[in-house]
């Protein structure tokens, strides 16, 4: 084999290696497109929370501080469970799923925490309500709409700790 033939041979081997490596990389990148929409895991994710269209109208469970004049303010997550929004939402959903006793117990726990609230809107609270409202998510989050329906799960009085 001459030096020229050897160079051509090495060049052909390198080219085949480069093509094979390129095919493997493209297959790895394209692999999630072939998986189920709900598949999620290491090393690649299909991001299932974004993989399917979501309904625009949804049920949202929340805790509300109700003032004596009837105005309602959403209660921040830190009074429901802790500072994590998703944990507060999960706590509310679980209490509603467990029934009226669990909803009432959570309502009373939240009302107890509101007795020491520093926020003016929460200090005025006379009651706490745990409710599920059906909302148009886009309009509701943009502040253009109120819930279409509202189902009350629990209501309890706030006992102020102020003298």
Secondary structure as UniProt FT lines:
FT   HELIX           3..30
FT   HELIX           31..34
FT   TURN            37..38
FT   HELIX           48..51
FT   STRAND          57..67
FT   TURN            68..69
FT   STRAND          72..74
FT   HELIX           77..80
FT   HELIX           85..98
FT   HELIX           100..114
FT   TURN            115..116
FT   HELIX           120..123
FT   STRAND          125..136
FT   HELIX           137..141
FT   TURN            142..143
FT   STRAND          149..157
//
